[in-house]
């Protein structure tokens, strides 16, 4: 488990280590892994890594695949191609806009109402922005913070009930949340006790695009690790995964021109994995790794958390973020869920 890998965290977060891992061969998915008779869900699945993850899942013959997408038109176009390739699986396209709490709530409610059981969910949708833009709902947080952190945390919580085993399935559900190695070395200067961590990250005067992306992913890893403490791994295995630099994704299209984008384009071109390879990492986290990955950060294998999560200060930070996030999401009634109310 990541909790036991503190000594590895600093070296894992180094630039050299991140580059070195890009040259590792990602293991194939074992032949005995199957989704036969099961229902899978992938968010942001009409393009890039989400689409490749959906394709990987379809090769494992699920009964049903839910493609959660912001644009139904684009989602249907991607789904039509997949239906032609995999005619034996029911492929549905459902609308999900991660910038909108209302959309997240409606989507989760639909899952709980229309699905008898959800066996595996990969929360892949995310974004990066070079400009400070506010979301239109809730406390109108900066959009990267909203999409990558708050909305993803909310969706993870709201999907827990439908991921739990039923009388017809004795296997635990699987919830995999996509983070990034960009957040491994982040060290935040926290505001004083009583002040808001999220407020401190919601300031247009101190905003910087890529650092905000990295911070949002570190926050997400922190929250999911804490959420896993509240979830029985015999009911739902909850973990985080990292595809690292990947070619051909939509991430860079959301970043304005300039030096940062030029450097990132070069980085992706020189070192990036293919989308097929990177999505295979998703499959390892969601289907191959077992209970040992519960609450852990993974990259086809269990690895250390971001450096900021360890030690007494890391624990204090985790608890502050947990409580503050649940308070911000209280409008959705998250505190009434058994996993949250008991912890």
ZIPE-V564936 format. One record per residue. N is the residue number from 1. RES is the residue in one small letter. OMEGA is omega in whole degrees, -180 to 180 (NA if undefined). D_CENTER is the distance of its C-alpha to the mean C-alpha in Angstrom with 2 decimals. Layout:
N&RES&OMEGA&D_CENTER  N&RES&OMEGA&D_CENTER
//
This chain:
1&x&-179&18.12  2&x&-178&16.58  3&x&-177&18.85  4&x&-173&21.81  5&x&-177&20.96  6&x&-177&21.86  7&x&-179&24.53  8&x&-171&22.22  9&x&-178&19.87  10&x&-179&22.22  11&x&179&23.05  12&x&-178&19.52  13&x&-177&18.64  14&x&179&21.73  15&x&-179&21.89  16&x&180&24.09  17&x&179&21.84  18&x&178&18.85  19&x&-178&21.36  20&x&-179&22.92  21&x&179&19.84  22&x&180&19.59  23&x&176&22.96  24&x&176&22.11  25&x&180&22.36  26&x&-177&19.36  27&x&175&20.95  28&x&176&21.51  29&x&-179&20.13  30&x&-174&22.97  31&x&-177&25.43  32&x&178&25.32  33&x&-179&21.70  34&x&173&21.97  35&x&-178&20.43  36&x&179&23.96  37&x&-174&24.45  38&x&178&20.80  39&x&-179&18.41  40&x&-180&14.95  41&x&175&12.43  42&x&176&10.16  43&x&-178&9.08  44&x&-167&10.46  45&x&177&12.62  46&x&-180&15.93  47&x&167&15.64  48&x&-175&14.51  49&x&179&11.78  50&x&178&10.84  51&x&179&14.60  52&x&175&15.17  53&x&177&12.75  54&x&180&14.71  55&x&176&17.84  56&x&180&17.15  57&x&-178&16.65  58&x&176&19.83  59&x&180&21.83  60&x&170&21.27  61&x&175&23.13  62&x&175&21.16  63&x&-175&23.28  64&x&176&20.89  65&x&175&17.80  66&x&175&16.18  67&x&-179&14.99  68&x&-172&13.35  69&x&178&14.50  70&x&-179&15.91  71&x&179&19.22  72&x&-180&20.92  73&x&180&23.47  74&x&178&21.19  75&x&179&19.22  76&x&178&22.59  77&x&178&23.80  78&x&-178&21.01  79&x&180&21.50  80&x&178&25.25  81&x&180&25.01  82&x&179&22.87  83&x&178&25.31  84&x&-178&28.15  85&x&-176&26.65  86&x&-173&25.51  87&x&-176&28.04  88&x&180&27.75  89&x&173&24.31  90&x&-178&23.97  91&x&-179&21.39  92&x&177&20.62  93&x&-179&19.14  94&x&-178&17.97  95&x&176&17.53  96&x&177&14.46  97&x&-175&14.62  98&x&175&11.74  99&x&-175&14.48  100&x&174&16.44  101&x&-180&16.25  102&x&179&18.97  103&x&178&17.10  104&x&179&14.12  105&x&-180&16.88  106&x&180&18.89  107&x&-180&16.23  108&x&178&15.46  109&x&178&19.25  110&x&178&19.88  111&x&-177&17.71  112&x&-178&19.65  113&x&-170&22.89  114&x&-179&22.89  115&x&174&21.14  116&x&-180&23.18  117&x&171&20.30  118&x&-174&16.73  119&x&-178&16.41  120&x&177&12.91  121&x&175&9.76  122&x&-180&6.84  123&x&-172&4.41  124&x&-172&4.95  125&x&179&7.09  126&x&-177&7.78  127&x&171&11.21  128&x&-179&13.83  129&x&177&17.33  130&x&-178&20.57  131&x&177&22.20  132&x&180&21.91  133&x&-180&21.26  134&x&171&20.88  135&x&-174&19.12  136&x&-175&21.80  137&x&178&20.97  138&x&178&20.81  139&x&177&21.82  140&x&180&21.12  141&x&173&18.76  142&x&-166&18.16  143&x&178&15.93  144&x&177&13.30  145&x&180&13.11  146&x&-174&13.12  147&x&-173&10.45  148&x&-177&7.81  149&x&-169&8.79  150&x&-179&11.26  151&x&179&10.44  152&x&176&6.84  153&x&179&8.70  154&x&-179&11.45  155&x&179&10.01  156&x&180&8.73  157&x&-174&12.31  158&x&179&14.10  159&x&-176&13.02  160&x&-178&14.35  161&x&-177&17.94  162&x&177&17.66  163&x&-177&15.76  164&x&179&18.68  165&x&176&21.50  166&x&179&24.49  167&x&-179&28.11  168&x&180&27.55  169&x&-177&24.64  170&x&-177&24.95  171&x&177&21.68  172&x&172&18.67  173&x&-179&15.71  174&x&177&12.48  175&x&179&9.03  176&x&-178&6.34  177&x&-175&2.73  178&x&177&2.74  179&x&-178&5.15  180&x&175&8.76  181&x&175&12.22  182&x&-178&13.48  183&x&-173&12.72  184&x&-176&14.61  185&x&-178&17.97  186&x&175&17.45  187&x&-178&20.24  188&x&167&20.59  189&x&-172&24.05  190&x&174&23.56  191&x&-179&25.84  192&x&175&28.58  193&x&-177&28.18  194&x&175&28.42  195&x&-173&26.75  196&x&174&23.26  197&x&-177&20.45  198&x&177&18.69  199&x&-178&22.08  200&x&-180&22.63  201&x&-173&19.63  202&x&-174&20.83  203&x&-179&24.03  204&x&-178&25.00  205&x&180&27.60  206&x&-176&25.33  207&x&171&22.38  208&x&-167&21.55  209&x&-175&18.96  210&x&174&17.36  211&x&179&17.73  212&x&176&15.98  213&x&-179&12.95  214&x&179&13.11  215&x&-179&13.73  216&x&180&10.88  217&x&175&8.45  218&x&177&10.99  219&x&-179&11.12  220&x&178&7.54  221&x&180&8.32  222&x&-177&11.64  223&x&-178&10.93  224&x&176&8.93  225&x&179&11.79  226&x&177&14.22  227&x&-179&13.03  228&x&177&13.55  229&x&-178&17.06  230&x&-175&17.79  231&x&176&16.85  232&x&-179&19.30  233&x&173&17.87  234&x&177&20.75  235&x&178&19.19  236&x&172&15.41  237&x&-176&13.83  238&x&177&10.59  239&x&-180&8.89  240&x&177&6.47  241&x&-177&7.16  242&x&177&8.57  243&x&-175&10.49  244&x&-176&12.65  245&x&-175&15.18  246&x&179&15.43  247&x&169&18.43  248&x&177&18.76  249&x&-177&15.50  250&x&-174&15.76  251&x&-174&14.29  252&x&179&17.84  253&x&-179&19.41  254&x&-179&17.93  255&x&-180&19.68  256&x&179&23.40  257&x&-178&25.97  258&x&-175&27.31  259&x&-178&27.15  260&x&-179&23.42  261&x&179&22.69  262&x&180&25.54  263&x&179&24.33  264&x&177&20.78  265&x&178&22.42  266&x&179&24.67  267&x&-180&21.96  268&x&-177&20.09  269&x&-175&23.50  270&x&-169&24.86  271&x&-170&22.12  272&x&173&19.17  273&x&170&18.22  274&x&179&18.77  275&x&179&16.01  276&x&180&17.41  277&x&-177&17.21  278&x&179&13.69  279&x&176&12.54  280&x&175&14.71  281&x&176&12.51  282&x&-177&9.84  283&x&178&12.94  284&x&-179&14.07  285&x&-173&11.13  286&x&-171&11.21  287&x&-173&15.00  288&x&179&16.97  289&x&-176&16.11  290&x&-178&17.64  291&x&178&17.93  292&x&180&18.32  293&x&-176&14.57  294&x&-180&14.11  295&x&-172&12.60  296&x&172&12.39  297&x&-175&10.74  298&x&170&11.48  299&x&-169&12.67  300&x&173&14.58  301&x&179&16.15  302&x&-179&15.56  303&x&-176&15.86  304&x&172&16.48  305&x&168&14.36  306&x&-174&14.89  307&x&-174&18.62  308&x&-175&18.54  309&x&-172&17.43  310&x&176&20.63  311&x&-179&24.12  312&x&179&25.64  313&x&177&24.30  314&x&179&20.73  315&x&179&21.29  316&x&178&22.90  317&x&-180&20.12  318&x&-179&17.53  319&x&177&19.91  320&x&-179&20.67  321&x&179&17.12  322&x&-177&16.58  323&x&-179&19.86  324&x&-179&19.52  325&x&178&16.18  326&x&177&17.66  327&x&-180&20.75  328&x&-179&19.08  329&x&-175&17.45  330&x&178&20.75  331&x&-178&21.85  332&x&179&19.66  333&x&-176&21.45  334&x&-177&18.58  335&x&180&21.27  336&x&177&23.09  337&x&-177&20.61  338&x&-178&22.18  339&x&-177&19.26  340&x&-176&19.29  341&x&-179&23.06  342&x&-174&23.92  343&x&NA&21.87
//
